[in-house]
Amino acid sequence: MVEAPVRWYQRRSWWLEEPRAERGRPGLVAHEIWRLQVQLEATSRTETAEVHTIDVSRHLASGRWRLVRVH
């Protein structure tokens, strides 16, 4: 069974990564994290497709996604 995506925000240590904190900058204080369950196609009719759970993070400034964890 594949579950619906779940989103949460996780605090980040921005002061270790950024020289300055620009006021009102989205994504500065927290990362947007999504947990997804993905199911690959089965290679044959008798085989059951395996379900994988992954966490990804979206960088708001660039719009890029980053793989955080594979469970």
CNS distance restraints for C-alpha pairs under 8 A (distance, minus, plus):
assign (resid   1 and name CA) (resid  51 and name CA) 7.68 0.50 0.50
assign (resid   2 and name CA) (resid  37 and name CA) 5.67 0.50 0.50
assign (resid   2 and name CA) (resid  38 and name CA) 6.84 0.50 0.50
assign (resid   2 and name CA) (resid  39 and name CA) 7.14 0.50 0.50
assign (resid   2 and name CA) (resid  51 and name CA) 7.10 0.50 0.50
assign (resid   3 and name CA) (resid  36 and name CA) 7.65 0.50 0.50
assign (resid   3 and name CA) (resid  37 and name CA) 6.18 0.50 0.50
assign (resid   4 and name CA) (resid  36 and name CA) 7.32 0.50 0.50
assign (resid   4 and name CA) (resid  37 and name CA) 7.59 0.50 0.50
assign (resid   5 and name CA) (resid  34 and name CA) 6.66 0.50 0.50
assign (resid   5 and name CA) (resid  35 and name CA) 5.73 0.50 0.50
assign (resid   5 and name CA) (resid  36 and name CA) 4.98 0.50 0.50
assign (resid   5 and name CA) (resid  37 and name CA) 7.13 0.50 0.50
assign (resid   6 and name CA) (resid  34 and name CA) 5.58 0.50 0.50
assign (resid   6 and name CA) (resid  35 and name CA) 5.21 0.50 0.50
assign (resid   6 and name CA) (resid  36 and name CA) 6.90 0.50 0.50
assign (resid   7 and name CA) (resid  32 and name CA) 7.09 0.50 0.50
assign (resid   7 and name CA) (resid  33 and name CA) 5.68 0.50 0.50
assign (resid   7 and name CA) (resid  34 and name CA) 4.49 0.50 0.50
assign (resid   7 and name CA) (resid  35 and name CA) 6.51 0.50 0.50
assign (resid   8 and name CA) (resid  32 and name CA) 6.09 0.50 0.50
assign (resid   8 and name CA) (resid  33 and name CA) 5.42 0.50 0.50
assign (resid   8 and name CA) (resid  34 and name CA) 6.60 0.50 0.50
assign (resid   9 and name CA) (resid  30 and name CA) 5.87 0.50 0.50
assign (resid   9 and name CA) (resid  31 and name CA) 5.44 0.50 0.50
assign (resid   9 and name CA) (resid  32 and name CA) 4.70 0.50 0.50
assign (resid   9 and name CA) (resid  33 and name CA) 5.81 0.50 0.50
assign (resid  10 and name CA) (resid  30 and name CA) 5.19 0.50 0.50
assign (resid  10 and name CA) (resid  31 and name CA) 5.17 0.50 0.50
assign (resid  10 and name CA) (resid  32 and name CA) 6.66 0.50 0.50
assign (resid  10 and name CA) (resid  33 and name CA) 7.03 0.50 0.50
assign (resid  11 and name CA) (resid  29 and name CA) 5.90 0.50 0.50
assign (resid  11 and name CA) (resid  30 and name CA) 4.24 0.50 0.50
assign (resid  11 and name CA) (resid  31 and name CA) 6.30 0.50 0.50
assign (resid  12 and name CA) (resid  28 and name CA) 7.77 0.50 0.50
assign (resid  12 and name CA) (resid  29 and name CA) 5.78 0.50 0.50
assign (resid  12 and name CA) (resid  30 and name CA) 5.28 0.50 0.50
assign (resid  12 and name CA) (resid  31 and name CA) 6.49 0.50 0.50
assign (resid  13 and name CA) (resid  17 and name CA) 7.08 0.50 0.50
assign (resid  13 and name CA) (resid  29 and name CA) 7.53 0.50 0.50
assign (resid  14 and name CA) (resid  18 and name CA) 5.69 0.50 0.50
assign (resid  14 and name CA) (resid  21 and name CA) 7.99 0.50 0.50
assign (resid  14 and name CA) (resid  28 and name CA) 6.38 0.50 0.50
assign (resid  14 and name CA) (resid  29 and name CA) 6.36 0.50 0.50
assign (resid  15 and name CA) (resid  19 and name CA) 6.97 0.50 0.50
assign (resid  15 and name CA) (resid  20 and name CA) 7.55 0.50 0.50
assign (resid  15 and name CA) (resid  21 and name CA) 7.79 0.50 0.50
assign (resid  21 and name CA) (resid  25 and name CA) 7.90 0.50 0.50
assign (resid  21 and name CA) (resid  28 and name CA) 7.42 0.50 0.50
assign (resid  26 and name CA) (resid  60 and name CA) 6.59 0.50 0.50
assign (resid  26 and name CA) (resid  61 and name CA) 7.39 0.50 0.50
assign (resid  27 and name CA) (resid  31 and name CA) 5.98 0.50 0.50
assign (resid  27 and name CA) (resid  32 and name CA) 7.63 0.50 0.50
assign (resid  27 and name CA) (resid  59 and name CA) 7.14 0.50 0.50
assign (resid  27 and name CA) (resid  60 and name CA) 5.78 0.50 0.50
assign (resid  27 and name CA) (resid  61 and name CA) 7.49 0.50 0.50
assign (resid  31 and name CA) (resid  57 and name CA) 6.60 0.50 0.50
assign (resid  31 and name CA) (resid  58 and name CA) 7.17 0.50 0.50
assign (resid  31 and name CA) (resid  59 and name CA) 7.40 0.50 0.50
assign (resid  32 and name CA) (resid  57 and name CA) 5.62 0.50 0.50
assign (resid  32 and name CA) (resid  58 and name CA) 5.87 0.50 0.50
assign (resid  32 and name CA) (resid  59 and name CA) 7.74 0.50 0.50
assign (resid  33 and name CA) (resid  55 and name CA) 6.66 0.50 0.50
assign (resid  33 and name CA) (resid  56 and name CA) 5.71 0.50 0.50
assign (resid  33 and name CA) (resid  57 and name CA) 4.52 0.50 0.50
assign (resid  33 and name CA) (resid  58 and name CA) 6.86 0.50 0.50
assign (resid  34 and name CA) (resid  55 and name CA) 5.53 0.50 0.50
assign (resid  34 and name CA) (resid  56 and name CA) 5.32 0.50 0.50
assign (resid  34 and name CA) (resid  57 and name CA) 6.29 0.50 0.50
assign (resid  35 and name CA) (resid  53 and name CA) 6.94 0.50 0.50
assign (resid  35 and name CA) (resid  54 and name CA) 5.68 0.50 0.50
assign (resid  35 and name CA) (resid  55 and name CA) 4.41 0.50 0.50
assign (resid  35 and name CA) (resid  56 and name CA) 6.54 0.50 0.50
assign (resid  36 and name CA) (resid  53 and name CA) 5.68 0.50 0.50
assign (resid  36 and name CA) (resid  54 and name CA) 5.37 0.50 0.50
assign (resid  36 and name CA) (resid  55 and name CA) 6.28 0.50 0.50
assign (resid  36 and name CA) (resid  56 and name CA) 7.86 0.50 0.50
assign (resid  37 and name CA) (resid  51 and name CA) 6.51 0.50 0.50
assign (resid  37 and name CA) (resid  52 and name CA) 5.54 0.50 0.50
assign (resid  37 and name CA) (resid  53 and name CA) 4.39 0.50 0.50
assign (resid  37 and name CA) (resid  54 and name CA) 6.37 0.50 0.50
assign (resid  38 and name CA) (resid  51 and name CA) 5.64 0.50 0.50
assign (resid  38 and name CA) (resid  52 and name CA) 5.30 0.50 0.50
assign (resid  38 and name CA) (resid  53 and name CA) 6.39 0.50 0.50
assign (resid  38 and name CA) (resid  54 and name CA) 7.79 0.50 0.50
assign (resid  39 and name CA) (resid  49 and name CA) 6.24 0.50 0.50
assign (resid  39 and name CA) (resid  50 and name CA) 5.79 0.50 0.50
assign (resid  39 and name CA) (resid  51 and name CA) 4.44 0.50 0.50
assign (resid  39 and name CA) (resid  52 and name CA) 6.31 0.50 0.50
assign (resid  40 and name CA) (resid  49 and name CA) 5.74 0.50 0.50
assign (resid  40 and name CA) (resid  50 and name CA) 6.27 0.50 0.50
assign (resid  40 and name CA) (resid  51 and name CA) 6.94 0.50 0.50
assign (resid  41 and name CA) (resid  49 and name CA) 5.57 0.50 0.50
assign (resid  42 and name CA) (resid  47 and name CA) 5.77 0.50 0.50
assign (resid  42 and name CA) (resid  48 and name CA) 5.82 0.50 0.50
assign (resid  42 and name CA) (resid  49 and name CA) 4.44 0.50 0.50
assign (resid  42 and name CA) (resid  50 and name CA) 7.70 0.50 0.50
assign (resid  43 and name CA) (resid  47 and name CA) 6.66 0.50 0.50
assign (resid  43 and name CA) (resid  49 and name CA) 7.87 0.50 0.50
assign (resid  52 and name CA) (resid  70 and name CA) 7.53 0.50 0.50
assign (resid  52 and name CA) (resid  71 and name CA) 7.13 0.50 0.50
assign (resid  53 and name CA) (resid  70 and name CA) 6.12 0.50 0.50
assign (resid  53 and name CA) (resid  71 and name CA) 5.43 0.50 0.50
assign (resid  54 and name CA) (resid  67 and name CA) 7.54 0.50 0.50
assign (resid  54 and name CA) (resid  68 and name CA) 7.58 0.50 0.50
assign (resid  54 and name CA) (resid  69 and name CA) 5.68 0.50 0.50
assign (resid  54 and name CA) (resid  70 and name CA) 4.51 0.50 0.50
assign (resid  54 and name CA) (resid  71 and name CA) 6.02 0.50 0.50
assign (resid  55 and name CA) (resid  67 and name CA) 6.31 0.50 0.50
assign (resid  55 and name CA) (resid  68 and name CA) 5.33 0.50 0.50
assign (resid  55 and name CA) (resid  69 and name CA) 5.08 0.50 0.50
assign (resid  55 and name CA) (resid  70 and name CA) 6.50 0.50 0.50
assign (resid  56 and name CA) (resid  65 and name CA) 6.54 0.50 0.50
assign (resid  56 and name CA) (resid  66 and name CA) 5.47 0.50 0.50
assign (resid  56 and name CA) (resid  67 and name CA) 4.55 0.50 0.50
assign (resid  56 and name CA) (resid  68 and name CA) 5.13 0.50 0.50
assign (resid  56 and name CA) (resid  69 and name CA) 7.09 0.50 0.50
assign (resid  57 and name CA) (resid  65 and name CA) 5.60 0.50 0.50
assign (resid  57 and name CA) (resid  66 and name CA) 5.18 0.50 0.50
assign (resid  57 and name CA) (resid  67 and name CA) 6.55 0.50 0.50
assign (resid  57 and name CA) (resid  68 and name CA) 6.52 0.50 0.50
assign (resid  58 and name CA) (resid  63 and name CA) 6.34 0.50 0.50
assign (resid  58 and name CA) (resid  64 and name CA) 5.77 0.50 0.50
assign (resid  58 and name CA) (resid  65 and name CA) 4.49 0.50 0.50
assign (resid  58 and name CA) (resid  66 and name CA) 6.36 0.50 0.50
assign (resid  59 and name CA) (resid  63 and name CA) 5.37 0.50 0.50
assign (resid  59 and name CA) (resid  64 and name CA) 5.41 0.50 0.50
assign (resid  59 and name CA) (resid  65 and name CA) 6.27 0.50 0.50
assign (resid  59 and name CA) (resid  66 and name CA) 7.74 0.50 0.50
assign (resid  60 and name CA) (resid  64 and name CA) 7.46 0.50 0.50
